[in-house]
Amino acid sequence: MHGEDQINMLFGMNSVWYAGLLFVATYVLIMTERINRAVVSITAAGLMILGGVLTQESAMQGIDFNTLGLLTGMMIIVGIAKNSGIFQFLAIWSAKLVNASPWGILVMLVLVTAVLSALLDNVTTVLLIAPVTLLITDTLKLNAYPYLFAEIFASNIGGTATLIGDPPNIMIGSATNLGFNDFFLNLAPIAVVILVVTMFPIYIFWGRHLQAQPELRQKVMNYREKDAIKDLRLLKQSLLVLALVMLGFTVGHSYGLQPASVAMFGAALLLIFYSLPHDSRKQSKLVHKTFCEVEWTTLFFFIGLFVVVYGVETTGLLNVMANQVMSLAGGDRSVTAILILWVSAIASSIVDNIPFVATMIPLIKNMAASFGGGDELLPLWWSLSLGSCLGGNGSLVGASANLIVAGFADRSGQPINFVKFMIGAFPLMLLSIFISTIYIYFRYLI
């Protein structure tokens, strides 16, 4: 229960049971896709409050406004930037680079997604790459699903490689004073291996069957990239703002700036550039149009999900699960590291990895008395990072980037089915965790 101000539970039900059952029901409804996932999550959040698990005030504490601000700001920037023709330019350029080969395009988009996710963050990356992907597949009359599926995996694998690539890494780095180089040197090598291995089943399942009509491929090859640029002035302004935002993501943490503040300021700056040359009436239309481009369905889904997961967290259920993992390890450091890796992966496929990592960090810190501090705890931190980041690939709700891609797919008329995605994604996620287990054991535990 959340403090002494907790109101009475509905039906006299125990708060742990109520929150747990509501959580399970929420995910079952999301998986069936009979009701829009945003409606499901918002309704579940309301029931979490009405049921007495949370008050309205405590529910607000569970909402990660940094994530929401980051997403909203980047959606605005991307919505404005696309009017310059930059995405059409990138689509034509990347397709021509591999002779408009469907498999070649997929490989190139995967590589770009992985690298940008490591250097920036995976949410920003998919906001930039998903529109490009849909443009290419639409032109070549290809099914976008294999491309979007592969990019989701690439975004989470690439985000694993660095301190700034995925929120769990940022949290771990802040708690341990591990820096950018620490994450890069310890996690980037295995991230590369996992990305390469993941491409083999993707090729077997989809890649070898991808074909485009010769006339469509030739049509793409005949395009001129420069002709795609519709507004050179807006292109320069968009690139300038994007560069400033990326710089802010990289160095902002050192100055106490959160990603949401950087993204929202970048959005405001680009809105000024975009609307200022016009009169007030035209400015209002442009701003209104820009805000209509924001994926509000995805954002409200996140709001509801944050409240539901926070409700479960406040009952102590996550703490009980985490402590159970520790007791199963029996004080053995190697067993503890492997358990953290696998439990983090499974949990991050089901719940948002942020509250789970927040719960695990103090528990791992408390192990310093048993295992010793400093380097003795490093295998546990790397296991938590790999499990929570890679586990996000296990389902459509496992990571923020997944839901952003799903939002673009919905808008393009090619929705990603929750169950279909999980059937393909969960085994591949387990494969990546198996590879990580070998890496952790042989590099740090023997």
Secondary structure, DSSP 8 states (H G I E B T S, - for coil): --STT----GGG--HHHHHHHHHHHHHHHHHHTSS-HHHHHHHHHHHHHHTTSS-HHHHHHHS-HHHHHHHHHHHHHHHHHGGGTHHHHHHHHHHHHTTT-HHHHHHHHHHHHHHHHHHS-HHHHHHHHHHHHHHHHHHTT--SHHHHHHHHHHHHHHHHTSTTSSHHHHHHHHHHT--HHHHHHHHHHHHHHHHHHHHHHHHHHTGGG----HHHHHHHHH--GGGG-S-HHHHHHHHHHHHHHHHHHHHGGGGT--HHHHHHHHHHHHHHHHHTTS-HHHHHHHHHHHHHTS-HHHHHHHHHHHHHHHHHHHTTHHHHHHHHHHHHHTT-HHHHHHHHHHHHHHHHHHS-HHHHHHHHHHHHHTTHHHH-SGGGGHHHHHHHHHHHHHGGGGSTTSSHHHHHHHHHHHHTT----HHHHHHHHHHHHHHHHHHHHHHHIIIII-
